[in-house]
């Protein structure tokens, strides 16, 4: 059973009192990059909530796919001793009370670490210990988010290199002290400190196992292949073309090499935009189904722009799929290698089955490259 690292981020989107955190997005990017190699090895799965609400957190822990597999819960955003400030439907931050969260955590059979990378979370520690959370990383003051970014990125780089929790924390602490100085912690905090702080702002609270857990502590089934999440971006008028592509990539899904998601899988009454954004952020491969409808769609232009940013940030691989001829010379995605591999649109092929087969083979090659750790 592969462990899951659940990364939850919450921003004060409209600066409604808590304050906008300019480094929060970069923290998400850096942690994802730090763990990409072990994810590709099939040693761990990542679940990322970039705009986490209370409902999102509970839904992830309650999801049948993730139940009792979450080994690390990482929160980054505003917080205090009373709880974590998650995003609310009205655009304002909403306090997720510590008492409820620790009850949720107490029900998790394989939870190894709760990392509260927000301000002044130390007051939550005793409650988490009472809830039998094995290892906790918390803060004793209102920390600067650029320092929080540095520490968390270095911590997960070490986790990704298969260090245990204790060693990963000590490495990240040493890194911060080397970068910023280990004798004066004043610059680590937002507020002015009257007395010189003498303790490092983060502290690891360990159980009797002394922080020995690491990713390789959980055995995986030998021969198991990474199941790469794939996001299909297409214009709604091209539903039939999307279905045709999925038909030819079905062997990749059946062999558990990919797990494809598209808008057609969203049920009636569900929040389409939120679900799409969640799967978009979690996917490692993004397919752009290029047609005149795609080029004409403002929604698809926005999605393509976001996809290109994730590609440039190293978070995902974007593949343009040339399906129907369109004017594309000035589009940003033309700098990327498309499929089919001869760069002809499917509509230009005499045998379109051969075109779709070529696309499926190209996607399989990308997956094999990701397994091998190459782009």
Backbone torsions as a table, in degrees:
resi	resn	phi	psi	omega
1	UNK	NA	119.3	-178.9
2	UNK	-75.8	138.1	174.9
3	UNK	-73.2	159.0	176.4
4	UNK	-118.2	136.1	169.1
5	UNK	-105.2	116.2	-176.4
6	UNK	-100.7	114.5	-178.5
7	UNK	-107.0	116.7	-179.5
8	UNK	-116.9	127.7	-179.0
9	UNK	-123.8	143.3	-179.7
10	UNK	-141.3	122.7	-176.9
11	UNK	-109.9	149.4	168.6
12	UNK	-84.3	85.3	-168.4
13	UNK	-59.4	-37.0	-174.4
14	UNK	-111.6	15.8	179.0
15	UNK	54.4	51.3	-176.1
16	UNK	-93.5	48.6	173.3
17	UNK	114.1	-39.3	-178.0
18	UNK	-81.0	-34.0	-179.8
19	UNK	104.4	134.4	-179.3
20	UNK	-71.4	136.9	-178.8
21	UNK	-104.3	100.3	-172.0
22	UNK	-67.4	-19.8	-176.7
23	UNK	-100.3	4.2	-174.0
24	UNK	-67.1	-43.7	178.7
25	UNK	-61.3	-41.5	-179.4
26	UNK	-65.9	-31.9	175.8
27	UNK	-62.1	-44.2	177.9
28	UNK	-61.3	-44.0	-179.5
29	UNK	-63.0	-46.4	-175.2
30	UNK	-68.5	-39.0	178.5
31	UNK	-66.6	-42.8	177.8
32	UNK	-59.3	-42.3	178.5
33	UNK	-65.2	-37.9	-178.9
34	UNK	-64.9	-28.5	-175.3
35	UNK	-103.9	1.5	-174.2
36	UNK	-61.9	-39.4	-176.1
37	UNK	-66.0	-45.7	-179.6
38	UNK	-71.7	-26.8	173.9
39	UNK	-67.3	-42.8	178.8
40	UNK	-64.8	-31.4	177.1
41	UNK	-71.3	-11.6	-177.4
42	UNK	82.3	17.1	-178.3
43	UNK	-87.8	-20.2	-175.5
44	UNK	-153.9	152.2	170.8
45	UNK	-111.8	142.3	175.4
46	UNK	-104.9	135.1	170.4
47	UNK	-122.2	123.1	-172.8
48	UNK	-122.7	126.8	171.6
49	UNK	-113.3	100.2	-176.3
50	UNK	-72.8	-22.1	-178.8
51	UNK	-133.3	64.0	-167.3
52	UNK	-69.6	132.9	169.3
53	UNK	-108.1	171.4	175.4
54	UNK	-59.3	-42.4	-179.7
55	UNK	-61.9	-40.5	178.8
56	UNK	-59.8	-45.9	-177.9
57	UNK	-61.3	-46.3	-179.8
58	UNK	-67.8	-37.3	180.0
59	UNK	-65.0	-38.8	178.8
60	UNK	-66.7	-47.8	179.8
61	UNK	-63.5	-28.1	-178.4
62	UNK	-91.7	-7.2	-178.1
63	UNK	-65.7	132.1	-178.9
64	UNK	-58.0	-30.2	-179.4
65	UNK	-70.9	-24.3	-172.4
66	UNK	-112.6	-8.1	-171.9
67	UNK	-57.5	126.7	178.7
68	UNK	61.1	21.4	173.9
69	UNK	-111.4	-13.3	-177.2
70	UNK	-73.6	116.4	-178.3
71	UNK	-99.7	-32.2	178.5
72	UNK	-129.5	129.6	169.7
73	UNK	-111.1	118.7	179.8
74	UNK	-114.5	125.6	174.7
75	UNK	-116.2	134.5	174.4
76	UNK	-132.9	127.0	-178.6
77	UNK	155.3	-164.8	178.3
78	UNK	-74.4	146.0	-178.4
79	UNK	-160.9	172.7	170.3
80	UNK	-159.2	-168.0	-178.0
81	UNK	-68.7	-16.0	-177.3
82	UNK	-92.0	-18.0	-179.3
83	UNK	162.8	-161.7	-177.1
84	UNK	-117.5	137.5	179.9
85	UNK	-89.7	103.7	178.8
86	UNK	-93.3	173.0	179.7
87	UNK	-81.9	145.4	179.9
88	UNK	-115.1	161.5	-177.4
89	UNK	-65.2	-25.0	-178.8
90	UNK	-87.8	6.5	179.8
91	UNK	88.2	-6.0	178.9
92	UNK	-100.1	151.2	176.2
93	UNK	-65.4	145.6	-178.2
94	UNK	-126.6	128.6	-176.6
95	UNK	-74.4	121.9	169.3
96	UNK	-90.8	107.8	-171.2
97	UNK	-67.0	138.1	-176.3
98	UNK	-60.3	-34.0	-177.6
99	UNK	-62.7	-41.0	178.7
100	UNK	-72.8	-39.3	-180.0
101	UNK	-64.1	-42.6	-178.5
102	UNK	-67.4	-30.3	174.7
103	UNK	-65.7	-41.3	176.4
104	UNK	-61.7	-45.8	-178.8
105	UNK	-64.0	-33.0	-178.4
106	UNK	-65.3	-19.5	-178.5
107	UNK	-87.5	-6.7	-175.4
108	UNK	-88.6	123.4	-172.8
109	UNK	-77.1	-25.6	-173.9
110	UNK	-122.8	19.2	179.5
111	UNK	-72.4	121.8	-175.1
112	UNK	-105.9	-27.1	-175.1
113	UNK	-151.2	134.3	166.8
114	UNK	-113.9	118.3	-177.8
115	UNK	-111.3	107.7	-178.2
116	UNK	-101.1	89.7	-174.6
117	UNK	-93.4	60.9	176.7
118	UNK	-136.1	-179.3	-175.0
119	UNK	-74.3	135.8	166.2
120	UNK	51.8	53.0	-178.7
121	UNK	-94.4	0.6	-176.1
122	UNK	-58.0	-32.7	-178.8
123	UNK	-64.9	-14.6	178.2
124	UNK	-86.1	-11.0	-169.8
125	UNK	-63.6	-47.7	-176.0
126	UNK	-61.7	-40.2	177.0
127	UNK	-62.4	-38.3	178.0
128	UNK	-68.6	-36.9	174.9
129	UNK	-63.1	-42.2	178.4
130	UNK	-62.1	-29.4	178.9
131	UNK	-84.2	6.6	176.5
132	UNK	69.9	25.8	171.0
133	UNK	-70.6	128.4	-168.7
134	UNK	-72.1	-44.7	-177.1
135	UNK	-137.3	138.6	-175.4
136	UNK	-137.0	133.2	169.6
137	UNK	-113.6	123.8	-177.3
138	UNK	-139.4	171.4	-176.3
139	UNK	-118.9	152.2	-177.2
140	UNK	-104.7	-1.9	179.0
141	UNK	-151.1	-178.3	176.4
142	UNK	-79.9	98.9	-172.7
143	UNK	-84.3	153.4	173.5
144	UNK	-76.1	139.2	-173.8
145	UNK	-75.1	-20.0	174.8
146	UNK	-70.6	-34.5	175.9
147	UNK	-71.7	-38.6	177.4
148	UNK	-60.3	-39.7	177.1
149	UNK	-61.5	-47.8	-178.0
150	UNK	-60.5	-45.3	-176.3
151	UNK	-67.6	-47.0	-176.2
152	UNK	-66.8	-38.7	179.2
153	UNK	-62.7	-43.5	179.8
154	UNK	-68.0	-37.6	178.4
155	UNK	-60.2	-47.7	-176.0
156	UNK	-77.3	-23.1	169.5
157	UNK	-60.4	-42.0	179.6
158	UNK	-70.5	-41.0	175.1
159	UNK	-59.1	-42.8	178.7
160	UNK	-65.3	-24.0	175.6
161	UNK	-89.7	8.9	172.2
162	UNK	75.6	25.5	168.4
163	UNK	-75.6	156.1	175.1
164	UNK	-79.1	172.4	-174.7
165	UNK	-59.0	-45.9	-177.3
166	UNK	-61.0	-49.3	-177.6
167	UNK	-67.2	-38.7	179.1
168	UNK	-62.0	-40.4	178.9
169	UNK	-67.2	-43.1	-179.4
170	UNK	-64.7	-35.7	176.9
171	UNK	-65.6	-44.7	-179.1
172	UNK	-66.8	-37.3	176.4
173	UNK	-63.5	-44.7	179.2
174	UNK	-63.5	-36.9	179.6
175	UNK	-63.5	-45.4	179.6
176	UNK	-64.0	-43.8	179.5
177	UNK	-63.2	-36.1	178.4
178	UNK	-68.4	-39.8	-179.1
179	UNK	-73.6	-42.3	-169.2
180	UNK	-110.9	-10.7	-177.0
181	UNK	101.4	137.6	-176.0
182	UNK	-101.7	4.0	-176.7
183	UNK	-106.7	-19.0	-177.3
184	UNK	-134.3	110.0	-178.1
185	UNK	-94.6	6.5	-174.6
186	UNK	-57.7	-38.8	-176.3
187	UNK	-75.1	-2.2	-179.0
188	UNK	-83.5	-12.7	-169.2
189	UNK	-113.6	155.5	177.1
190	UNK	-73.9	-49.0	-173.0
191	UNK	-84.1	159.1	174.7
192	UNK	-68.9	135.5	-178.5
193	UNK	-104.7	120.0	-178.1
194	UNK	-67.0	-48.1	178.3
195	UNK	-102.3	145.3	-178.5
196	UNK	-61.5	119.5	179.2
197	UNK	-67.6	138.3	-175.0
198	UNK	-113.6	-4.1	-178.3
199	UNK	-119.1	148.1	176.4
200	UNK	-63.1	139.8	-172.7
201	UNK	-64.7	-25.8	178.3
202	UNK	-105.1	146.8	176.2
203	UNK	-139.2	138.0	175.7
204	UNK	-97.3	121.2	176.9
205	UNK	-104.1	117.0	-171.5
206	UNK	-110.3	156.0	175.9
207	UNK	-89.8	-165.8	-176.7
208	UNK	-68.0	-17.5	177.2
209	UNK	-79.2	-5.7	173.2
210	UNK	60.9	39.1	175.2
211	UNK	65.9	31.4	-174.1
212	UNK	-82.8	-11.8	-177.1
213	UNK	-63.9	141.1	172.1
214	UNK	-147.3	169.8	-173.3
215	UNK	-55.6	-39.3	-178.0
216	UNK	-78.2	3.2	175.3
217	UNK	-69.9	-21.3	-178.5
218	UNK	-104.7	121.0	-179.0
219	UNK	-70.7	146.9	173.5
220	UNK	-114.7	160.7	178.9
221	UNK	-75.4	121.0	-179.4
222	UNK	-62.2	138.7	-177.7
223	UNK	90.7	-9.5	178.8
224	UNK	-66.8	135.6	-177.6
225	UNK	-101.4	145.1	174.2
226	UNK	-60.1	138.1	-179.4
227	UNK	-104.2	93.1	-173.4
228	UNK	-77.9	130.0	179.6
229	UNK	-77.6	131.7	-177.5
230	UNK	-120.3	132.2	178.9
231	UNK	-111.5	127.6	179.0
232	UNK	-101.7	117.3	176.7
233	UNK	-104.0	119.3	-176.0
234	UNK	-151.4	153.8	176.5
235	UNK	-72.2	145.1	-175.5
236	UNK	-60.7	-26.7	178.7
237	UNK	-70.8	-12.3	-176.4
238	UNK	-104.9	27.4	-179.3
239	UNK	-55.6	-40.7	-177.9
240	UNK	-67.6	-35.5	178.0
241	UNK	-69.3	-37.7	175.6
242	UNK	-61.8	-43.8	-179.9
243	UNK	-63.6	-35.6	178.7
244	UNK	-65.4	-41.7	177.6
245	UNK	-63.6	-44.2	-179.9
246	UNK	-60.7	-33.1	179.3
247	UNK	-62.0	-39.4	-177.5
248	UNK	-81.3	-19.5	177.2
249	UNK	-96.3	3.3	-179.7
250	UNK	-55.8	-39.9	178.1
251	UNK	-59.7	-32.3	177.8
252	UNK	-68.9	-36.1	177.6
253	UNK	-72.5	-41.2	-178.6
254	UNK	-63.5	-35.3	179.0
255	UNK	-86.0	8.8	175.5
256	UNK	60.6	34.1	173.2
257	UNK	-89.0	-31.8	178.0
258	UNK	-134.4	158.3	173.5
259	UNK	-131.8	97.1	-172.2
260	UNK	-86.3	141.4	177.9
261	UNK	-130.8	140.8	174.8
262	UNK	-146.0	168.9	-174.5
263	UNK	-61.1	-26.2	-179.3
264	UNK	-66.7	-12.1	180.0
265	UNK	-86.7	-6.0	-176.9
266	UNK	-82.8	129.1	-176.0
267	UNK	-78.9	163.4	177.9
268	UNK	-61.6	134.6	177.2
269	UNK	87.8	-6.8	179.4
270	UNK	-84.8	156.4	179.3
271	UNK	-77.3	97.2	-172.3
272	UNK	-60.9	-47.8	-175.6
273	UNK	-62.8	-41.9	-179.0
274	UNK	-65.7	-43.3	-178.9
275	UNK	-67.5	-42.3	177.7
276	UNK	-60.2	-45.7	-178.6
277	UNK	-63.1	-39.4	179.9
278	UNK	-62.0	-50.1	-179.0
279	UNK	-68.5	-33.9	177.1
280	UNK	-61.0	-44.6	-178.8
281	UNK	-69.2	-30.0	-176.6
282	UNK	-84.5	-20.5	-172.9
283	UNK	-75.3	143.4	178.5
284	UNK	-98.0	-17.4	176.6
285	UNK	-128.1	129.5	179.0
286	UNK	-120.6	121.4	179.2
287	UNK	-101.6	126.2	176.3
288	UNK	-103.4	112.0	-179.0
289	UNK	-84.7	99.1	-170.8
290	UNK	-84.3	118.9	176.5
291	UNK	-146.5	171.3	172.9
292	UNK	-58.0	-34.9	178.6
293	UNK	-64.8	-40.5	177.7
294	UNK	-62.4	-48.1	-178.7
295	UNK	-63.3	-33.3	-177.6
296	UNK	-78.4	-15.2	-172.8
297	UNK	-88.4	123.4	175.1
298	UNK	-65.5	-37.3	177.9
299	UNK	-61.1	-43.0	-179.7
300	UNK	-70.3	-32.0	175.4
301	UNK	-62.3	-44.3	178.1
302	UNK	-63.5	-41.5	-179.5
303	UNK	-65.9	-41.7	178.8
304	UNK	-62.2	-41.1	179.5
305	UNK	-62.2	-44.5	178.0
306	UNK	-64.8	-37.7	179.2
307	UNK	-65.2	-42.6	178.9
308	UNK	-62.8	-36.1	177.6
309	UNK	-65.5	-43.0	178.1
310	UNK	-63.7	-36.6	178.0
311	UNK	-64.0	-46.8	-178.9
312	UNK	-66.4	-30.1	178.4
313	UNK	-80.3	-4.5	-179.7
314	UNK	78.2	16.5	-178.5
315	UNK	-87.2	-24.3	-175.3
316	UNK	-155.4	163.4	173.0
317	UNK	-107.0	126.2	-179.9
318	UNK	-103.0	130.3	179.1
319	UNK	-124.7	112.8	171.9
320	UNK	-71.6	131.6	176.8
321	UNK	-107.4	110.0	-177.5
322	UNK	-81.0	106.9	-174.5
323	UNK	-105.7	-56.8	179.0
324	UNK	-126.0	142.0	-176.3
325	UNK	-57.3	137.7	178.3
326	UNK	-155.9	164.8	177.0
327	UNK	-79.9	107.7	-170.6
328	UNK	-125.2	-2.1	-169.5
329	UNK	-56.5	-31.0	-177.2
330	UNK	-96.0	5.8	-176.5
331	UNK	-84.5	145.6	-175.5
332	UNK	-62.2	-31.5	-174.2
333	UNK	-72.0	-11.7	-176.6
334	UNK	-68.7	-12.1	176.3
335	UNK	-80.6	-6.9	179.5
336	UNK	-97.0	153.1	177.8
337	UNK	-73.4	121.4	-177.4
338	UNK	-93.2	178.4	166.9
339	UNK	-126.0	146.7	-0.7
340	UNK	-58.2	162.6	-171.1
341	UNK	-71.3	-17.5	175.4
342	UNK	-85.9	2.2	175.8
343	UNK	65.7	19.1	172.2
344	UNK	-93.9	146.2	176.0
345	UNK	-68.0	147.4	178.8
346	UNK	-54.3	-38.1	-178.6
347	UNK	-64.2	-16.9	179.7
348	UNK	-89.5	-11.4	-178.7
349	UNK	-79.7	138.7	175.1
350	UNK	-68.5	-38.5	177.6
351	UNK	-111.1	98.3	-175.2
352	UNK	-72.0	-26.3	173.6
353	UNK	-60.4	-39.7	178.4
354	UNK	-64.9	-36.1	179.0
355	UNK	-64.4	-47.2	-179.9
356	UNK	-66.5	-34.3	176.5
357	UNK	-65.0	-39.8	177.0
358	UNK	-62.5	-39.7	177.4
359	UNK	-62.3	-46.5	-179.6
360	UNK	-61.2	-40.6	178.1
361	UNK	-65.7	-37.2	178.0
362	UNK	-64.4	-40.8	177.0
363	UNK	-63.8	-41.3	178.4
364	UNK	-61.4	-38.7	178.7
365	UNK	-64.0	-39.7	177.4
366	UNK	-63.0	-44.5	178.9
367	UNK	-60.7	-43.6	179.7
368	UNK	-64.2	-36.4	176.3
369	UNK	-66.2	-38.9	178.2
370	UNK	-65.8	-37.6	176.3
371	UNK	-62.0	-36.6	-178.6
372	UNK	-83.0	-3.3	177.2
373	UNK	82.6	22.0	177.8
374	UNK	-117.8	158.2	179.2
375	UNK	-104.4	NA	NA
